[in-house]
Amino acid sequence: MKSPGKVLLAGAAVVATVGALAGCSGSGGSGGGDSKIHLVVAPVLPGATADALNALAARVKEFEKANPDISVKAIEYQWTGSTFAAELAGGTLPDVFNVPFTDSKTLANNGQLADITTDFKKTSTAAKWNKNVLNVATGDNGKIYGIPWGPYAMALSYNRDIFTKAGLDPDKPPTTLAEIQADAKTIAEKVPGVAGYMQMTKDNTGGWNLATLTQSLGGRLETVGSDGKVTVTADNAQTKQGLAWLKSMRWGDDSMGANFLFDWSGINKAFAAGQVAMYMSGSDVIGSLMQANGFDQTKYGVTTFPVASDSTAGILSGGNVDVVNVKDSPEQIAAAVKWIDFYRTQPTADKNAAVKNAETLKAGNQAVNAPTLPVFDKATWQQNQEWIKPYANIPADNLKPFNTGIFDQQIVPEPPAHTQDLYGALDGVVQAVLTDQNADVDSLLKAVNVKVQALIDADGKG
């Protein structure tokens, strides 16, 4: 699942032109009546803010100045799995578009994305990539089919002011599930009207959070056999353990408040209003809290979500992958990789690009140093933090628990098949546990297995 927290990232964007895309791709490198290579790129979603579009316009001009043989037209576009096949067949896809982590490898293995391996290896950062991150854009054949950007790891966000009011040390956030439970109980008792801890429960976010909890304990909601067969395993021991943990806080400690129907925007609003002290979300959520909720970032604290010592345990990650239209010419593919590297990658790896990106973000009152899952090695990340330090608008010490711990956490991708259907089916399970003390967890999870397995089997992947 994409972290919705990415309102705008990495110098995000240029004046977008909304219009028909037919004929804009696969044109053999031209199409504008001149000798230039023409690209249609889609770096922003429909409804992007004016600031985002203006910033994008500036970046496009900068790119074209540095690459006079390439002409870029930026548009607003959102990829969806339900329309992708028709757009691909009809030739209406942009040359560059982005897909979520959950879909990039499948699309690559299906031959629906352009192979960019040769051009990717020519980029200055090819050897610096965090292999766990690059893997989501790597096909089973070992070739590269996209460039990841804006990855996030699930994390624990907390309100430092509420911690202080409850007599807890905001510089020492919980490091285990037991400590989260203990701190949540203390907060609920000492700060009336505040939920010590809460998780999302609807619009697929309940399943997203439950997947995080399951994987942090070493479990998997789906398994993939050596023959590629996907089996839904929602009734695994770790999922049951995670639900039992939630049930204990809800019915034993009464530390989860009174509202048990939260989606992503709803829980952000509650957190920003001081109604929730701790919650699970993408590590980048502070950007949206500042932009959409007017949250005072000096109150924000974030740490890694606890991961069990089990060797299979890890933190769920997600994000985006910029990919190239499989129908594009070799010249367009090469130009597309240059654009993606310029727009998405260089603001992390190049000092001038990093500073310009930080200036743009700060001018738009957006989070400059929001914590993310590093795409490169630790040394490259630390260098980037030094470059943007003069523009940072979130206290670095508030982010230290996450930034220090994330390099030690194993990254585990989301369940691979019918991910959103799985999440949606699990929403009801989480809601039941929080609203019915006698909820039959075993039966509920087995029903999820049956429902989602049928969808997978219908695809021929079961």
GUTILO-459858 format. One record per residue (C-alpha): x negated, y, z. Coordinates in steps of 0.2 Angstrom, whole numbers, plus 5000, padded with zeros to 4 digits. Each point is the difference from the previous one (the first is absolute). Layout:
# GUTILO-459858
XYZ/...
END
This chain:
# GUTILO-459858
500050005000/499350174996/499850115015/501250144997/498850115009/499150044985/500950164995/498450064991/498349934999/498350034994/500250174992/501749944994/500550074984/500250114985/501550094992/501149854996/501149994984/501549905001/500649934984/500249854989/498549894999/500449904985/498550004988/498850075013/499049845003/499149874989/499750134987/498249954996/499250145009/500950154991/501750054997/499950195001/499550044983/498250035005/498449905003/500350005019/500449845011/501850045007/500549935017/501750015009/499749985018/501249995014/499250055017/501550075009/501849935004/501650094994/500450145011/498250055004/499850175009/499550154990/498450015010/499649824994/500450044982/498950155000/498649915008/500149864987/500050134986/498450075007/499249835000/500649964983/499150164993/498549955009/499949834993/500350064982/498650135002/498849865005/500749884987/500450114984/500449854990/501449945011/501750095001/501149965015/501850025002/500649975018/501849955004/501149955015/500349814999/500449865013/499649824995/501349875005/499949824998/501849994993/499750124985/498249964997/500249864987/501250104990/498950155000/498549894995/500949924986/500850174994/498350095000/500650135013/498749985013/498750135004/498249964996/499650025019/501249965013/500049925018/500749855008/500049945018/498749885007/501449865001/500250004981/498350044992/499249825001/501649924993/500150124985/498249984997/500149815000/501550014988/499050104987/501150155002/498650125005/498550064990/498349925004/498950155006/498549905006/498750064988/500550195002/500249985019/498249935002/499450164992/500750115014/498850065013/500949925014/500249824993/498749935012/500750095015/501749935001/500749915015/500349834993/501649975010/500850154992/499349974982/500749825001/501850064998/499650064983/499049854995/500749864990/499849825003/498750004986/498950125009/500450154989/500550175005/501750074996/500250165010/499250125012/500850005018/500350165008/500750075016/500049835009/500750005018/499849875014/501549995012/499650095016/500750055017/500550185000/500350085017/500450175008/498550065011/501150135009/501249865006/498649895005/499450145011/501750035007/500149825005/498350005008/499249904987/498350054992/500350054982/498249964996/500249825005/501549944990/500549815001/499049874992/501149855002/501849964999/500149985019/499350175002/501250084988/501449925010/499350065016/499850184994/501750004992/500849945017/499050145009/500650134988/501849955000/500050015019/499050165002/500650104985/501949985000/500950004983/498449944991/499849834992/498349945005/499949894984/501149974985/499949924983/500950034983/501549894997/500950044984/499850044981/498749864999/498950095013/500549885014/499349854989/498450114996/499750035019/500349825004/498849944987/498750115008/500349925017/500049834993/498450024991/499250085014/500349845010/499349894987/501649954991/500750014983/501750034993/499649914984/498649884995/499349964983/499449834995/498649954989/501249984986/500750175002/501649945009/500650145012/500949945015/501050115012/499549975018/501050135010/500349885014/498149985004/499550015018/499250174999/501550084994/501049935014/498650065012/500250174993/501950005002/499849945018/498950145004/501350134993/501449915009/499050015017/499750194998/501850034994/501049895013/498749975014/499250175001/501350124992/498550094992/500750024982/501350135002/501849994994/499950024981/499649844991/500350054982/498550094994/499350024982/498450084996/500650184999/501149975015/498649945012/498850144994/501450135004/500249925017/498249995004/499750184994/501550055012/499149925015/501349865001/498849854996/498349995008/499249864990/500449924984/499349904986/499750084983/498750024986/498450095006/500450144989/501750055007/499350165008/500150084983/501949984998/500250055019/499250164996/500950044984/501749935002/500250015019/498950155005/499149905013/498650085010/498549894995/499150045016/501249895009/499749864988/499049845005/499749854990/499149835003/499949834992/501449895002/499549855011/499449854991/499849835008/498449915002/500649864988/498949994985/501650014989/500650165008/499850174991/500850164997/501350024986/499450134987/500950084985/499850144988/499950044982/499149944984/499850114985/500149894985/499950024981/501349964987/499649834992/500450064983/498750145000/498550014988/498349975007/499750194998/501550045011/499549875013/498350085002/500750175001/501349945012/498749935012/499150164999/501650095005/500449885015/498250015006/500050194999/501750025008/500149865013/498249955004/498950154999/500850105014/499449865011/498249974993/499550174992/499750155012/500650144988/501649904997/500249965018/499950185005/501150064987/501349875004/499950055019/500250184995/501649964990/500749895014/499750135014/500750144989/501649904998/500149965019/499749824996/498949885011/498250014994/499249875011/501549885002/499349825004/500149884986/499349834996/498350044993/499849954982/498150005001/498749945012/499850095017/498550114995/501050074986/501550035011/498950095013/499250114987/501850054994/500550055017/498550115002/500450094983/501850035005/499750045019/500150194997/501849984993/500649875012/501650045008/500349855011/498949995016/498749874996/500049935018/501949964998/499649894985/498449925008/500949845006/500649964983/498550064990/498849905012/501049845000/500649984982/498349944994/500149855011/501749944995/500349874987/501250064986/501449894996/501150054985/501949995000/501049854996/499849974981/501749954994/501750095000/499250115014/501450135001/501349865000/499149925014/499950165010/501850044997/500649825006/498950035016/500850175004/501549905007/498949895010/499250155009/501650095002/500849845008/498649985012/500150185006/501950005001/500549835005/499149925015/500649834995/499550014982/499649834993/498350044992/499649834994/501649994989/499850184994/498249974994/500549844992/501450094990/498750124994/498949864994/501549934990/500550164993/498350074994/499449824994/501449994988/499550174992/498249934999/500549844993/501150094987/498450084993/499149834999/498850045014/500749895013/
END
